[in-house]
């Protein structure tokens, strides 16, 4: 697998694929990079050897500052529609990836940058990181899942503070409200994300995919329907190669050799 744009770099390690946003000076998103992110995640979805995805930013200051606002200066609704669709396609595909996704937030994560991180399952922030969704400050709103994902992660009150009031949060505040899962020293977010990815890769890929789907649907199903879906998914894992290998490996007291099948 290789990236078709210089604005995104990829690197494979074990069963993990790291995607680095590299569009100086602030690692902003544009149509080229959003469409390429979508393509890369779709390709990773079809590659059963890839079990985890990590997103991070190039350099020491920015994870991503979001969209390049110069694209919106003209007020052209056609451009707005195209960008909104590109944000949606890229970040929804990322959110729906079958395996674990981790954002290694190495600096400012603003607007579409934070929306990208919110599309990931887990977020590791370096201590200097700052996060916000400031779109209303320039007469816009988050269109890459921000109003929905931020509310699900931090609750309605903090989502309103960040979106309606334009509040920025530092790493400590982000940890306190549940926006990030861990704070690490500057320059170490990617390393920490890779360690978490390695933990996930020791799990059955088939089981991880099934569990992630259930967790993501937890808020949208009536509880009894969710219980039924959980039991159905449990039974559905039986007979798979991973289920049989996992049980055998446990009984034989050895590490399992997952086939992702």
N, C-alpha and C positions, 0 to 999 in steps of 0.2 A: 504494500500500500504506500502511496506517496501523495503529497499535497500538490495541487495544481496551481497554487498561488503562493507567493512569497510572504503573504500576510498571515499565513498559518503554517506552523512547522509541526511535524509529527515525529514521534520517537517511540519505538516498541521496546518493552522490557518484560520478559517472561510473558504473561498473558495480559499485560496492561498496555494501553495505547495512550500516550500523552500528546495532547494538542496544545500548542503554545500560540497565543495571539501575539502577532508581531507586526503592528502597523503604527510606526512612530508618528507623533511623539507620544500619543496617549493610548495606543492600542485600540483605536476606534473601529467600529463595525461599519461596513458598507455592503453593497449588494454582492460584490465579488467574494468577500470573506464569509458573509452569511450563507450564500449558496454553496460555498465550498465546505463550510462546517456541516451543512445538511448532507452533502454528498458523502463526506467522510464518515459521519455517524451511520448513515444507511449502509455503507460498505462494511463498517465494523460490525453492524448488526448481522450481516450475512457471513462473517468470518467467525466460525465457531471457536477458533483459537484465542480470540480476543474476549476477555471476560470482564474487564474493567476499563473505564475511560477516565482520564484526568484532564482537566482544563486549567491552564495557568497563563500568565502574561509574561512577555519578554521584558527584561530590564528590572530595575529595582523600585520603580515608582508606581507603575500602573498595572493592575490586572486588566482592566479595560474601562475607559471613560464613556463607553456607550456609542451611540451613533455619531457620525460626523455631522454636526449641525449645519455645515455649509450646504449639505444636500437639501435642507428644508428652507433655505433662505428665500427661494422664489415663491413659496406658498403653493406650489403645484400639487394638486390633489392626486394626480397620476403618479408622481414620484412617491407621495405619501403612501398610496395604496400598495405600490410595488415593494416599498421598504417594510411596511407592516406585514405583508404576506411573507416576506423573506425572514423577518424576525420570528414570526409564528412558526413557519416550517422548520427553521433551524432549531429553535429552543424546544418546541414540542417533540421533535424527533429525538433530541437529546434527553428530554425528560422520560421518554418512553423506551429508551434503550434497555434491553433485557437484563443487563448486568449493573453492577454498582458504578455510579459516577461520582467523582469528587472534584470540587473546585478548590484549587490551591491559590488562595487570594493573596497575592504578593504585593499589594498596594491599593491604590484607589480602585474601587468598584462602583461605578456611577451609572445610573440609567440602564441602558442595555447591557452594560458590564455586570451590574448586579443581577439583572434578569437572567443572564447566562448562568451565573453562580446559583441562582434560585432554581434553575432547571435541573441542577445536579442533586443527587441524593444527600450528599454531605458537603460541608464547607469548612475548610481549614484556613484560618486567617493569620497572617503575620501581624505582630504587635503594632506595626505602624499603619495597618490598613484602615481605610475610611470608606464607609458605604452609604449610598443614598439613592433615592429615585427622585431627581429634581426636575422632571419633565414639566410639571405645572409652572415652574419658575419661568419657563420660556413659552408658555401658552400651549403646551402639549400634554400628553399623558403617557404612561408606560404602556406599550403595545406588544411587548414580548412576553406576556404572561405576568407582568409585575403586579398588577392590582390583585390578581388571583393567588399567585404563589406566595407573595409576601404575606398576605392575610392568613393563608393556611399555616405558614411557618411561625409567624410572630403574634398572630391574633389581630383582631380588628382595630384595637386602640393604637397599637404601635404602627400598624400599617397606615392609619390615618395621620399619625404624627409625621411619618416619613414622606407620605405622598401628598397630603393636603397642606402640611406645614413646611415641607421641604427640609425636614430635620436630617442632619447628617449624624451618623453614629460611628464611634471609633470601635476598635476591636473589643475592648472591655465591655462596652455597652452592648455590642452585638452578641457577645457570649451570654450576657445576663438575660437578654430577651429571647434567646434561642435562634438568633439569625445565623450564628456560626456555631460549630460544634467543638472547636478547639482553637486556642491561640498558641502560636509558636514564635520562636525568635526570627528576626528578619533573615531572609535568605534560606529558610528551612521548610517553607510550606510544601514545596514539591516533594521533598524527602519524606515529610510526614504523610502526605497523600499516598505516596508509593507504599509506605508501610501499611496503611489502612487497606490499600488495594491488595497487597499480599495476603492480608488476613481474609479478605473476601474470596480470594482465589483458592484458599484451602477449603472453602465450602463447595458443595455440589452446585455446579452452574445451573443445572435444571431446577434445583430447589430454590436457588437465589432468584431466578427468573419468576418462578411461581409465587414466591413470597413477596417480591417487589410489586407484582401486579395486585396482590391482595392488599398490601399496605397502601398503595396509591388509590385504591377504590374504597378504602375504609370510610372516608367521609361522605361518600356519595350513595351508599347503600343503607337501607334500613338494617338495623343490627341483626335481625333474624335471617335476612337474606344474605348478609355478610357471613354469618356463621355457616350457613349452608354452602356458600361458595368456597369457604375454607375447607370444609370436609370433602367437597368434590375435588378440589385441587390436590388434597392429600392423597386420595385414592388414585387420582390421575398420574401421580408420580410412580406408582407401583408398576413394575414390569419394565421400567426404563433401565438402560445400562447403568446410569449413575446410581439409581436406587439400589440395584443389586450389588454394585461394586461397593457402595458405601456401607451396607450392612455386612458384607463379607469382610471388608477391611477392618471394621470394628471388631468382629468376632475373631478375626485372625491376628488382631493387635498389630496392624501395620498401617502406614499412610495409604489413603485411597488414591487410585489413579483415575481421575475423572476423564470422561470421554465427551462430556457436554452433549449427551444423547440419551 
